[in-house]
Amino acid sequence: MKGLKMRIQRVSRPAVILLATAVAILTSMVVANATQTITTPNAVKITYNLAAGANSAAITPTTNTSVLVMGCCTTSGDQGAGHVSLVHIPSNGFDWAGVNSNYPAAVTGNDSATAGNIIVYIDNSHQVFLQVASADTIQVHNASTGTRAANVTLIW
């Protein structure tokens, strides 16, 4: 009986060391795969004061990356806001989906490289909007008969 006990102790000591080594390796692998990369988003805010019928300067969103584009009109009596998620495909235009300003607030979505195509309305009367300016740029357009103040924020 004493001999059997000695054999079990001899076998169990290497087994315990092997098991502890396996647990340590497995724990290291789990910790290595559990790391998370957190990046700070890039953002730009552009403010406009547009005369009737005027366009803003062209805006070139970053390419091949989803961009949250939020716009608002801050002119008293015509305030509103709209937003889209947009992707700029170089030389091929834009794809987007989002929500127009109210009256009526409606889903907007399309893909286009054609100048003048409306992306999203950013005022209550749907006269101030973001539109495609070229295959690689967008702009704010004021189609109202008065001056309108607006700003656009892009986050990517």
N, C-alpha and C positions, 0 to 999 in steps of 0.2 A: 504494500500500500504506500509506503514511504517513497518507493521508486517512482510510482505513478504520479505522485504529488510533485516530485522534483521535475519530471518530464513536462507536466502541465505548466509549471512556473517558468521553465526554460523556453517553452513555446510561446507563452502568453506575454512575456516581456518584449520580444521582438514584434509580436503582433500589436501590442499597445503602442510601441514607437512608430510602427508603420501606419497605424490608424491615426495617430496624432499628426504625422507628416501629411497624410492625405487630407485631413481636416484643415491644416494650415494652408496647403496649396489651394484647396477649394475655396477657402475664405479669401485668399489673395485674388483669385480669379474673379470672384463675385464683386469685390471692392473695385478692382480695375475696370470692370464693365459697368459699374454703377456711377462712374463720373459723369457729370453733366456740364456742358458748355453753355454758359449764359453770355449772350452778346448784348451790348447796348444798341438800341435801334438808332438809325440815322433819321434825321428829320430836318425839314426846311419849311419855313412859313414865309409866304409871299403876300404882301398887301397891295391892293390896287385902289385907285380912285379913277373910275372910267367915265368919260363923257359919253353921251348918247351915241350908240352905234360903234363905239370904240372896242378894240381888242387889246388885251394885255400883251406884254412881251411873251415870246414863246418860252415854254417850260419843257425841258427834256428830262423825263423820268429815267431813273436807272433802268438798265436793260436786263432782261431775263430774270427778273426778281419781282415777286409780288409787292405792290406798292399800295398802301392805303392813302387815297386821295380824298381829303375832306375840304369842302368849300362852303363859304357862307357869305351872305350879303348882309351888311350891317347898316344900310341906309334906313333911317326911320320910316316906318310904315311898310317897308318891303323886306323886312328881315326874313331870313330863311337859311336852311342848311341842307346840304346833300352830301353823300359820300359814295365812293366806289372802291372796290379792290380792282386794281388794274395791273396788267403786265404789258410791258413794252418789248415787242419783238423787233429788233433792229431792222430797219428798211422794210418791214412788213406790217407795221401799224401796231394796234393795241387791241387787247381783249379786256372786257370789264364787266362787272356786275355790282349793283348797289341799289341805293334808294334815293329818289329825287326828293327835293324839298316838298313840303305839304301843298295842298290845294291843287290837285290831289297828290298826296305822297304815293308814289308808285315805284315798283321795281324797275330798274333800268339794267340793260345788259346788251352787249353787242360785241362785234369785232369790226374794226375799220382802219383803213389807212387813208381814207378820203377826207380832205380838208372840209371843214364845215359840219361834219357829222357831230351831233350833240351827244355828249357823254353823260352829263348829269346837270339838272337844274339846281341852282343854289339860292334862289329867292322865291318868295311866295307867289309872285305873279308869273313865274317861269319865263322871265325875260333876261335874266342873268344866268349864264351857264358855262360849264367847261365844254370845250369842243376840240375835235381833232384839228390841229393846225397843219400838220404834214405827217408823213409816215413815221416821223421820229419825235414830233413835238405836239404839245397840247397848249391851249390858251383859254383865258376867260374872255367871254364876249358879253357886252352890254347891248341888248337889243331894245332896251326901253328908250323913252323919249327924254329921259333926264339922267343926270349924273348918278352913278351908283358906286358905293364903296364895297369892296369885297376882299376876302383873303382866302388863300388856298394853303393847306398844309399837306405835305407829303411825308409819309413815314415808311421806311423800309428797313 
